[in-house]
Amino acid sequence: MSSNFQNIGLLVCLSLIIFSCRQSTVSSNLEIKEKKEFIFEFDLDKIKERGFITALMDNSSTGLFIYRGKTMGYEYELLKRYSDELGVELKIDITQNLEEAFNKLNTGAGDIMAYNLTVTKERKKKIAFTHYHNQQHLVLIQRKPENWREMKYHEIEAQLIRNPIDLIGKEVTVRSHSSYHDRLVNLSEEIGGDILIIPGGNQVETENLIRAVAEGNIDYTVVEKNIAQVNSTYYRNLDIKTAVSFPQQIAWGVRKNAPDLLNSLNSWIEKMRKTTDYYVIYDKYFKSSKASLARSRSKYSTMSGGHISPYDSLIKDAAAELGWDWRLLAALIFKESRFDRRAKSWAGAIGLMQVLPRTAKEYKVTKLTDPAQNIYAGKMHLLWLQNTWKKDIEDPDEQLKFILASYNVGRGHVLDAVKLTRKYEKDPTKWQDVREFLLKKSYTKYFSDPVVEFGYCRGAEPVAYVDEILENYSNYKAIINSDERVVTIN
């Protein structure tokens, strides 16, 4: 009898332990679930207050790339127009891994996922989608026969997959965690046989897989038709005619708890899609095959090479002497001349860094159309500006803005704005305050003020100049690697 009671007691104890463990496990699972579902609270009002919006993008022929110093891309151009309408700065975060991008979005590191992003039910669980930009179906990327140029059309067709059923048993390589993978899983079910889906890895770009097919390293991949069309202009041996899905919506993604941002984007997209500008942008990237081909083959494109300009080596050397990141100096030169060594302004400034002959004379430079001499003269002038502004502006980031503005409009006009800033009891060491009075120097009240020495100034020009260089610099940093010759500005 006592033995039975002991057994019952033991069972009760075990039950309590199991129940306690289960409760602990449930509690632990709930905690994990809560952590996974955490979404950063940051909607449109806070974005406007902060002054910038961050877009998560990829470096691709349709997302964002640098070509001869210019920031380009279908997604980028649309985002730039949206951020301009909001009145905020556009910042770029290049994130090739989609899973990482979803995480960055929901934890607040980004505000918009701007990829050629297919809307799916699974993705809707994680993020909110905007109205679609366009609709695309997925196509199979496959290689034409090696001697396809000598073959007749029906002979080529006989060697290509036209019926998705023929993909049974074939290896198709796609990005991990992508809509392409999910579509192939569903297609396998639909055709009643297994497609051998090979994960290309999280960090592998879709366009790298397309190139791998063209070069014979893999046999097949799957992408949206618009991306396929762009890339088929680069690789003439690719076939993109076989559809493997119905049309799917392509859209941007935002956090689920940012309804104002979502509504703002939706209103803007609806309005934008009714404009000629939208179709000009779309055609530029998806229908202008000759221009796309030229960009893809240029070594001055981040899609095919690591160079910004033909003068990168000279720029890197000069930047090192300035203590600048070379990409910053490249952004300045792009703004000045778009890397045209023969450029000449209405004011007589010449060459890559738009140096005036009288400035060149100070540094014993005689041939301003020579890239090395021009960059030398521009560098020496920047060094002089840097050394003079160091005395008054301690913060390196603030100092840089004063240097850039002075390079554009002259140190005297910027000093006038500093004096006005001080007179009106603002902070003369902060560019945000000084730029206000540089803008006001185009009004009689301010340019005729007794503290002003250099008179009238069209201040909007140097203010925009500083903003554009820093924006381009930010874009260059997002995509282009730095260099060991670079040292930090001090």
VEXDREN-2710 file (C-alpha; in Angstrom, 1 decimal):
% VEXDREN-2710
k/r/px/py/pz
1/MET/0.0/0.0/0.0
2/SER/2.8/2.4/1.0
3/SER/4.6/1.4/-2.2
4/ASN/1.6/2.3/-4.3
5/PHE/1.4/5.7/-2.6
6/GLN/5.1/6.2/-3.3
7/ASN/4.6/5.4/-7.0
8/ILE/1.6/7.8/-7.2
9/GLY/3.7/10.5/-5.5
10/LEU/6.6/9.8/-7.9
11/LEU/4.2/10.1/-10.9
12/VAL/2.7/13.4/-9.5
13/CYS/6.3/14.8/-9.1
14/LEU/7.2/13.7/-12.7
15/SER/4.0/15.3/-14.0
16/LEU/4.8/18.5/-12.2
17/ILE/8.3/18.6/-13.6
18/ILE/7.1/17.9/-17.1
19/PHE/4.4/20.5/-16.9
20/SER/6.9/23.0/-15.5
21/CYS/9.3/22.2/-18.3
22/ARG/6.5/22.5/-20.9
23/GLN/5.5/25.9/-19.4
24/SER/9.1/27.0/-19.4
25/THR/9.5/25.9/-23.1
26/VAL/6.2/27.6/-24.0
27/SER/7.4/30.8/-22.2
28/SER/10.8/30.5/-23.9
29/ASN/9.2/30.0/-27.3
30/LEU/6.9/33.0/-26.8
31/GLU/10.0/35.1/-25.9
32/ILE/11.7/33.9/-29.1
33/LYS/8.6/34.6/-31.1
34/GLU/8.3/38.1/-29.6
35/LYS/11.9/38.8/-30.4
36/LYS/11.5/37.6/-34.0
37/GLU/8.4/39.7/-34.5
38/PHE/9.9/42.9/-33.0
39/ILE/9.3/45.8/-35.4
40/PHE/11.0/49.2/-34.9
41/GLU/8.5/52.1/-34.5
42/PHE/9.5/54.8/-37.0
43/ASP/6.9/56.2/-39.4
44/LEU/6.8/59.1/-41.9
45/ASP/6.7/61.9/-39.3
46/LYS/9.9/60.8/-37.7
47/ILE/11.6/60.3/-41.0
48/LYS/10.8/63.9/-42.0
49/GLU/12.0/65.1/-38.6
50/ARG/15.2/63.2/-38.9
51/GLY/15.8/64.6/-42.4
52/PHE/16.6/61.5/-44.4
53/ILE/15.1/58.2/-45.6
54/THR/17.2/55.1/-46.0
55/ALA/16.7/52.7/-48.9
56/LEU/17.9/49.1/-48.8
57/MET/19.0/48.2/-52.3
58/ASP/21.2/46.0/-54.3
59/ASN/24.1/46.9/-56.7
60/SER/22.5/45.8/-60.0
61/SER/21.6/47.1/-63.5
62/THR/18.1/47.9/-62.3
63/GLY/18.7/48.8/-58.6
64/LEU/21.6/51.1/-58.3
65/PHE/25.1/51.4/-59.9
66/ILE/27.7/54.0/-60.7
67/TYR/28.5/54.7/-64.3
68/ARG/31.3/57.2/-65.2
69/GLY/30.7/58.8/-61.8
70/LYS/27.0/59.1/-62.1
71/THR/24.6/57.3/-59.7
72/MET/22.1/55.4/-61.8
73/GLY/19.4/52.7/-61.6
74/TYR/15.7/52.3/-62.2
75/GLU/14.9/51.9/-58.5
76/TYR/17.3/54.7/-57.5
77/GLU/15.9/57.3/-59.9
78/LEU/12.4/56.6/-58.6
79/LEU/13.5/56.8/-55.0
80/LYS/15.4/60.0/-55.6
81/ARG/12.2/61.6/-57.0
82/TYR/10.2/60.4/-54.0
83/SER/12.7/61.7/-51.4
84/ASP/12.9/65.1/-53.2
85/GLU/9.1/65.3/-53.0
86/LEU/9.3/64.5/-49.3
87/GLY/12.0/67.1/-48.9
88/VAL/14.5/64.7/-47.2
89/GLU/17.9/63.3/-48.1
90/LEU/18.1/59.8/-49.7
91/LYS/20.6/57.5/-48.1
92/ILE/21.5/54.1/-49.6
93/ASP/22.4/50.9/-47.8
94/ILE/23.6/48.2/-50.3
95/THR/22.4/44.9/-48.9
96/GLN/22.6/41.9/-51.3
97/ASN/21.2/39.3/-48.8
98/LEU/17.4/39.5/-48.9
99/GLU/17.0/38.0/-45.4
100/GLU/19.4/40.5/-44.0
101/ALA/17.4/43.3/-45.8
102/PHE/14.1/42.1/-44.2
103/ASN/15.8/42.2/-40.8
104/LYS/17.4/45.7/-41.4
105/LEU/14.0/47.0/-42.4
106/ASN/12.1/45.8/-39.4
107/THR/14.9/46.8/-36.9
108/GLY/15.1/50.3/-38.3
109/ALA/18.4/50.2/-40.2
110/GLY/16.4/50.9/-43.4
111/ASP/13.0/52.4/-44.2
112/ILE/12.3/51.0/-47.7
113/MET/13.2/47.8/-49.4
114/ALA/13.7/48.9/-52.9
115/TYR/14.5/45.8/-55.0
116/ASN/12.9/44.2/-58.0
117/LEU/10.8/42.6/-55.2
118/THR/8.1/40.1/-56.0
119/VAL/5.0/40.3/-53.8
120/THR/4.3/36.9/-52.2
121/LYS/2.1/35.7/-49.3
122/GLU/5.1/34.6/-47.3
123/ARG/6.7/38.0/-47.6
124/LYS/3.5/39.8/-46.7
125/LYS/3.8/38.2/-43.2
126/LYS/7.1/40.1/-42.7
127/ILE/6.5/43.5/-44.4
128/ALA/3.9/45.7/-46.0
129/PHE/4.1/46.1/-49.8
130/THR/3.4/49.3/-51.7
131/HIS/1.2/49.4/-54.8
132/TYR/3.0/47.5/-57.5
133/HIS/5.3/49.4/-60.0
134/ASN/4.8/46.9/-62.7
135/GLN/3.9/43.2/-63.3
136/GLN/6.4/40.6/-64.5
137/HIS/6.5/36.9/-65.0
138/LEU/9.5/34.7/-64.2
139/VAL/11.5/33.3/-67.1
140/LEU/14.0/30.6/-67.5
141/ILE/17.6/31.7/-68.3
142/GLN/19.3/29.1/-70.5
143/ARG/22.2/29.0/-72.9
144/LYS/21.7/28.8/-76.6
145/PRO/23.7/26.0/-78.4
146/GLU/27.4/26.9/-78.9
147/ASN/27.1/27.3/-82.7
148/TRP/23.7/29.0/-82.5
149/ARG/24.7/31.7/-85.0
150/GLU/25.1/29.1/-87.7
151/MET/22.0/27.2/-86.9
152/LYS/18.4/27.5/-88.2
153/TYR/15.7/28.7/-85.9
154/HIS/14.0/25.3/-85.6
155/GLU/17.3/23.6/-84.8
156/ILE/18.0/26.1/-82.0
157/GLU/14.4/25.6/-80.7
158/ALA/14.9/21.8/-80.6
159/GLN/17.8/22.1/-78.1
160/LEU/16.1/24.6/-75.7
161/ILE/13.5/24.0/-73.0
162/ARG/10.2/25.4/-73.9
163/ASN/7.9/23.2/-71.7
164/PRO/8.5/23.5/-68.0
165/ILE/7.9/19.8/-67.7
166/ASP/11.2/19.3/-69.3
167/LEU/12.8/20.8/-66.2
168/ILE/12.2/17.6/-64.3
169/GLY/15.5/16.2/-63.2
170/LYS/17.4/19.4/-64.2
171/GLU/19.5/21.5/-61.9
172/VAL/18.3/25.2/-61.6
173/THR/20.4/27.5/-59.5
174/VAL/18.7/30.4/-57.7
175/ARG/19.4/32.7/-54.8
176/SER/18.5/31.2/-51.4
177/HIS/15.4/32.6/-49.6
178/SER/14.2/34.1/-52.9
179/SER/10.8/34.1/-54.6
180/TYR/12.6/32.2/-57.4
181/HIS/13.2/29.3/-55.1
182/ASP/9.6/29.3/-53.9
183/ARG/8.3/29.4/-57.4
184/LEU/10.4/26.4/-58.4
185/VAL/9.1/24.4/-55.5
186/ASN/5.6/25.1/-56.5
187/LEU/6.4/24.4/-60.2
188/SER/7.8/21.0/-59.2
189/GLU/4.4/20.2/-57.6
190/GLU/2.5/21.5/-60.7
191/ILE/4.5/19.4/-63.2
192/GLY/4.5/16.3/-61.0
193/GLY/8.3/15.8/-60.8
194/ASP/11.3/17.2/-59.0
195/ILE/13.3/20.1/-60.3
196/LEU/16.7/20.0/-58.7
197/ILE/16.9/23.4/-57.0
198/ILE/20.5/24.4/-56.3
199/PRO/20.9/27.2/-53.7
200/GLY/23.2/30.0/-55.1
201/GLY/23.8/31.4/-51.6
202/ASN/22.5/34.4/-49.8
203/GLN/25.2/36.8/-51.0
204/VAL/25.1/35.7/-54.6
205/GLU/23.6/38.4/-56.8
206/THR/21.0/37.4/-59.3
207/GLU/22.9/39.0/-62.2
208/ASN/26.0/36.9/-61.2
209/LEU/23.9/33.8/-61.7
210/ILE/22.8/35.0/-65.1
211/ARG/26.4/35.6/-66.0
212/ALA/27.3/32.1/-64.8
213/VAL/24.7/30.6/-67.2
214/ALA/26.2/32.7/-70.1
215/GLU/29.7/31.5/-69.2
216/GLY/28.7/27.9/-68.9
217/ASN/29.3/27.5/-65.2
218/ILE/25.7/26.6/-64.5
219/ASP/22.9/25.5/-66.9
220/TYR/19.8/27.4/-65.7
221/THR/18.5/30.1/-63.4
222/VAL/15.2/32.0/-63.1
223/VAL/14.5/35.7/-62.9
224/GLU/11.9/38.3/-63.7
225/LYS/11.4/39.1/-67.4
226/ASN/12.5/42.7/-67.1
227/ILE/15.9/41.8/-65.5
228/ALA/16.3/39.0/-68.1
229/GLN/15.7/41.5/-71.0
230/VAL/18.4/43.9/-69.6
231/ASN/20.9/41.1/-69.2
232/SER/20.2/39.4/-72.6
233/THR/21.6/42.6/-74.2
234/TYR/25.0/41.9/-72.4
235/TYR/25.0/38.2/-73.2
236/ARG/23.8/37.4/-76.7
237/ASN/24.0/33.6/-76.1
238/LEU/21.2/33.6/-73.6
239/ASP/17.6/32.6/-74.3
240/ILE/14.9/34.2/-72.1
241/LYS/11.7/33.2/-73.8
242/THR/10.4/30.3/-71.6
243/ALA/8.0/31.6/-68.9
244/VAL/7.8/29.6/-65.7
245/SER/5.1/31.7/-63.9
246/PHE/2.1/33.8/-64.3
247/PRO/2.6/37.6/-64.1
248/GLN/3.6/38.7/-60.6
249/GLN/3.5/42.1/-58.9
250/ILE/6.8/44.0/-58.3
251/ALA/6.8/46.4/-55.5
252/TRP/8.7/48.1/-52.6
253/GLY/8.4/47.0/-49.0
254/VAL/8.1/49.0/-45.8
255/ARG/7.6/48.1/-42.1
256/LYS/4.1/47.0/-41.2
257/ASN/3.8/49.6/-38.5
258/ALA/4.5/52.5/-40.8
259/PRO/1.1/53.2/-42.4
260/ASP/1.8/56.9/-43.1
261/LEU/4.9/56.0/-45.0
262/LEU/3.0/53.3/-46.9
263/ASN/0.1/55.7/-47.8
264/SER/2.6/58.4/-48.9
265/LEU/4.4/56.0/-51.1
266/ASN/1.2/54.6/-52.6
267/SER/-0.1/58.0/-53.4
268/TRP/3.2/59.0/-55.0
269/ILE/3.4/55.7/-57.0
270/GLU/-0.1/56.2/-58.4
271/LYS/0.7/59.7/-59.4
272/MET/4.1/58.9/-60.8
273/ARG/2.8/56.0/-63.0
274/LYS/0.6/58.5/-64.8
275/THR/3.6/60.7/-65.8
276/THR/5.8/60.6/-68.9
277/ASP/8.8/60.8/-66.6
278/TYR/8.0/57.3/-65.2
279/TYR/8.0/55.8/-68.7
280/VAL/11.2/57.6/-69.7
281/ILE/12.9/56.1/-66.6
282/TYR/11.5/52.6/-67.3
283/ASP/12.5/52.7/-70.9
284/LYS/16.0/53.9/-70.1
285/TYR/16.8/50.8/-68.1
286/PHE/14.6/48.1/-69.6
287/LYS/14.2/49.0/-73.3
288/SER/17.4/51.0/-74.3
289/SER/19.4/47.9/-75.2
290/LYS/22.4/49.8/-76.8
291/ALA/22.8/52.1/-73.8
292/SER/22.5/49.1/-71.4
293/LEU/25.1/47.2/-73.4
294/ALA/27.5/50.2/-73.3
295/ARG/27.2/50.5/-69.5
296/SER/27.6/46.8/-69.0
297/ARG/30.9/46.7/-70.9
298/SER/32.4/49.9/-69.5
299/LYS/35.2/49.5/-66.9
300/TYR/33.8/52.7/-65.4
301/SER/30.7/50.9/-64.3
302/THR/30.3/49.2/-61.0
303/MET/28.4/46.4/-62.9
304/SER/31.6/45.4/-64.7
305/GLY/34.6/47.2/-63.2
306/GLY/35.8/48.9/-60.0
307/HIS/36.7/52.2/-61.5
308/ILE/34.9/55.6/-61.3
309/SER/37.0/57.4/-63.9
310/PRO/40.1/57.1/-66.1
311/TYR/41.9/59.2/-63.5
312/ASP/41.3/57.1/-60.3
313/SER/45.0/56.7/-59.6
314/LEU/45.7/60.4/-59.8
315/ILE/42.7/61.1/-57.6
316/LYS/43.8/58.5/-55.0
317/ASP/47.3/60.1/-54.8
318/ALA/45.9/63.6/-54.4
319/ALA/43.3/62.5/-51.9
320/ALA/45.9/60.8/-49.7
321/GLU/47.9/64.1/-49.6
322/LEU/44.7/65.9/-48.6
323/GLY/43.9/63.3/-46.0
324/TRP/40.6/62.6/-47.8
325/ASP/38.8/59.5/-48.8
326/TRP/39.5/59.3/-52.6
327/ARG/35.8/58.7/-53.3
328/LEU/35.1/62.2/-51.8
329/LEU/37.6/63.9/-54.1
330/ALA/36.1/61.8/-57.0
331/ALA/32.6/63.1/-56.1
332/LEU/33.9/66.7/-56.2
333/ILE/35.6/66.2/-59.6
334/PHE/32.5/64.6/-61.0
335/LYS/30.5/67.6/-59.9
336/GLU/33.0/70.0/-61.4
337/SER/33.6/68.4/-64.8
338/ARG/32.0/64.9/-65.1
339/PHE/35.6/63.8/-65.6
340/ASP/36.0/65.8/-68.8
341/ARG/39.6/67.1/-68.9
342/ARG/38.7/69.6/-71.6
343/ALA/35.7/71.1/-69.8
344/LYS/35.5/74.9/-69.6
345/SER/33.0/77.0/-67.7
346/TRP/31.5/80.4/-68.6
347/ALA/33.8/81.9/-66.0
348/GLY/36.9/80.5/-67.6
349/ALA/37.6/77.6/-65.2
350/ILE/39.3/74.7/-67.0
351/GLY/39.7/71.0/-66.8
352/LEU/38.8/68.2/-64.3
353/MET/38.7/70.4/-61.2
354/GLN/37.6/73.5/-63.0
355/VAL/40.7/75.6/-62.0
356/LEU/40.9/79.2/-63.0
357/PRO/44.1/80.2/-64.8
358/ARG/44.9/82.8/-62.1
359/THR/44.7/80.1/-59.5
360/ALA/46.8/77.7/-61.6
361/LYS/49.5/80.4/-61.9
362/GLU/49.9/80.6/-58.1
363/TYR/50.9/76.9/-58.2
364/LYS/53.0/77.2/-61.3
365/VAL/50.6/75.1/-63.4
366/THR/50.7/75.9/-67.1
367/LYS/48.5/73.3/-68.8
368/LEU/45.1/72.9/-67.1
369/THR/43.9/70.4/-69.7
370/ASP/46.5/68.0/-68.5
371/PRO/44.8/65.7/-65.9
372/ALA/47.9/65.5/-63.6
373/GLN/48.6/69.2/-63.6
374/ASN/44.9/70.1/-63.2
375/ILE/44.4/67.7/-60.2
376/TYR/47.6/69.1/-58.7
377/ALA/46.4/72.7/-58.9
378/GLY/43.0/71.7/-57.5
379/LYS/44.5/69.7/-54.7
380/MET/46.9/72.6/-53.7
381/HIS/43.9/75.0/-53.6
382/LEU/41.9/72.5/-51.4
383/LEU/44.9/72.2/-49.1
384/TRP/45.0/76.0/-48.7
385/LEU/41.3/76.1/-48.0
386/GLN/41.6/73.2/-45.5
387/ASN/44.4/74.9/-43.6
388/THR/42.6/78.2/-43.4
389/TRP/39.3/76.7/-42.2
390/LYS/41.0/74.5/-39.7
391/LYS/41.7/77.6/-37.6
392/ASP/38.0/78.4/-37.2
393/ILE/36.1/75.1/-37.6
394/GLU/37.3/72.2/-35.4
395/ASP/34.7/69.5/-36.3
396/PRO/36.0/67.7/-39.4
397/ASP/32.6/67.0/-40.9
398/GLU/31.6/70.7/-40.5
399/GLN/35.0/71.8/-41.8
400/LEU/34.5/69.8/-45.0
401/LYS/31.3/71.6/-45.9
402/PHE/33.0/75.0/-45.5
403/ILE/35.9/73.8/-47.7
404/LEU/33.6/72.6/-50.4
405/ALA/31.5/75.7/-50.5
406/SER/34.6/77.9/-50.6
407/TYR/36.0/75.8/-53.5
408/ASN/32.8/76.6/-55.4
409/VAL/32.1/80.2/-54.6
410/GLY/35.3/81.5/-53.0
411/ARG/36.3/81.8/-49.4
412/GLY/35.3/85.4/-49.2
413/HIS/31.6/84.8/-49.8
414/VAL/31.6/82.0/-47.2
415/LEU/33.4/84.3/-44.7
416/ASP/30.7/87.0/-45.4
417/ALA/28.0/84.4/-44.5
418/VAL/30.0/83.5/-41.3
419/LYS/30.0/87.2/-40.3
420/LEU/26.2/87.5/-40.9
421/THR/25.6/84.3/-39.0
422/ARG/27.5/85.7/-36.0
423/LYS/25.7/89.1/-36.3
424/TYR/22.3/87.4/-36.2
425/GLU/23.4/85.3/-33.2
426/LYS/23.5/81.9/-34.9
427/ASP/26.4/79.5/-34.7
428/PRO/29.2/80.5/-37.2
429/THR/30.9/77.1/-36.8
430/LYS/27.8/75.1/-38.0
431/TRP/27.2/74.8/-41.7
432/GLN/23.4/74.5/-41.2
433/ASP/23.4/78.1/-39.8
434/VAL/26.0/79.5/-42.2
435/ARG/24.3/78.1/-45.3
436/GLU/21.1/80.1/-44.3
437/PHE/23.0/83.4/-44.6
438/LEU/24.9/82.3/-47.7
439/LEU/21.4/81.8/-49.3
440/LYS/20.4/85.2/-48.0
441/LYS/23.4/86.9/-49.7
442/SER/21.3/87.2/-52.8
443/TYR/19.0/89.7/-51.1
444/THR/19.9/93.4/-50.9
445/LYS/19.3/93.6/-47.1
446/TYR/22.1/91.1/-46.5
447/PHE/24.6/91.6/-49.3
448/SER/24.6/95.4/-48.5
449/ASP/25.1/94.8/-44.8
450/PRO/28.2/96.6/-43.4
451/VAL/29.8/93.3/-42.3
452/VAL/29.7/92.0/-45.9
453/GLU/32.9/92.5/-47.8
454/PHE/32.3/90.6/-51.1
455/GLY/28.8/91.8/-52.0
456/TYR/26.1/89.9/-53.9
457/CYS/26.3/86.1/-54.1
458/ARG/23.9/83.6/-55.7
459/GLY/24.1/81.4/-52.6
460/ALA/21.8/78.7/-53.8
461/GLU/24.6/77.4/-56.1
462/PRO/27.3/76.7/-53.4
463/VAL/24.6/75.3/-51.1
464/ALA/23.4/72.8/-53.8
465/TYR/27.1/72.1/-54.7
466/VAL/27.9/70.9/-51.1
467/ASP/24.7/68.8/-51.0
468/GLU/25.3/67.1/-54.3
469/ILE/28.9/66.3/-53.6
470/LEU/28.1/64.8/-50.2
471/GLU/25.2/62.8/-51.8
472/ASN/27.4/61.4/-54.5
473/TYR/30.1/60.6/-52.0
474/SER/27.6/58.7/-49.9
475/ASN/26.6/56.7/-53.0
476/TYR/30.2/56.0/-53.9
477/LYS/30.9/54.7/-50.4
478/ALA/27.9/52.4/-50.6
479/ILE/29.2/50.6/-53.7
480/ILE/32.8/51.3/-54.3
481/ASN/35.7/50.0/-52.2
482/SER/38.1/52.3/-50.4
483/ASP/41.8/52.3/-50.8
484/GLU/44.8/51.7/-48.5
485/ARG/46.3/55.1/-49.5
486/VAL/43.3/56.9/-47.9
487/VAL/43.7/58.5/-44.4
488/THR/41.0/60.2/-42.4
489/ILE/40.4/63.9/-42.7
490/ASN/41.8/65.7/-39.6
END
